[in-house]
């Protein structure tokens, strides 16, 4: 079938909206008509080349935060049927590899196919441009397309009355941010928490910290609009920089330092991480959720703090969450009014407006932009 997709063909080029040829699903694959896709910063890392070696070679279809309706299933898919609504987990979950069976499905072995961008089952492409060239998929999904074919391990079935424009956010940003606070940082009632960077992930780290019972939550971001939005998600203090937050530890933490520091900047920076380490008090957990460029050879963390103050440096992918447990659970919390997804969506776009949406993200105008498909 023919459909349309946003393709990146070279570093620092705009997304190109093109008609593509999409093959039908093969064994254990699913054809999905997209309803909505979030404009996540991770796809911007592809554009800038920050994730070279981790993402597929160009040309590739972007997008990894999506939700839609199943149109067709391939042989062997017995738990999904045409008409079902699904959210894509940006990390697949096979349920059988050692990471999955040990409860760490966010590290599923199926993600090893990420650098190829090709189908998990047979290592070939279902997406092709107008000249017949194979197209890779961001996170094996390619949600910047009107239709896509994905492996069933990337799908999470949801209720049909849940809005797809909100549900798509659960595929990456919401669970990643929320889980960074609740799982990776293990925020406890009464904790002092700092979140560095208030975008689609940071805003949800604030929500997660609030839901976990944090006593104080400091949102750190240079953009005033984002600091103001952080207050609607539960922040109690806002600062324009790590330095300003350091100068006000007496106000935010009674001078003892934060128990949890969660790094959710758009682009990870080793120097900034080293500065953020000073925000933490004794036995603080510093959680790195944001992506650092693959070319960054080292980070500048004061090692003496690891021993003398027992500070901990913790990495977190997908908020250390589980797509099959956390996507439905957080969507239920949204329907109950306990999780704010509505205010995350600053503006919606058509597929043809994708470059406009990413310009807004670069300018700090959006918490999250969302593409809506017809």
Buried (B, 14 or more C-beta within 10 A) or exposed (E): EEBBBBBBBEEEEEBBBBEBBBBEBBEBBBBBBBBBBBBBBBBBBBBEBBBBEEBBEBBBBBBBBBBBBBBBBBEEBEEBEEEBBBBBBBBBBBEEBEBBEEEBBBBBBBBEBBBBBBBBBEEEBBBBBEEEEBBBBBBBBBBBBBBBBBBBBBBBBBEEEBBBBBBBBBBBBBBBBBBBBBBBBBBEEEBBBBBBBBBBBBBBBBBBBBBBEBBBBBBBBEBEBBBBBBBBBBBBBBBEBBEEBBEBBEEBBEEEBBBBBBBBBBBBBBEBBBBBBBBBBEEBBBBBBBBBBBEEEEBEBEEEBEEEBEBBBBEBBBBBBBBBBBBBBBBBBBBEEEBBBEEBBBBBBEBEBBBEBBBBBEEBBBBBBBBBBE
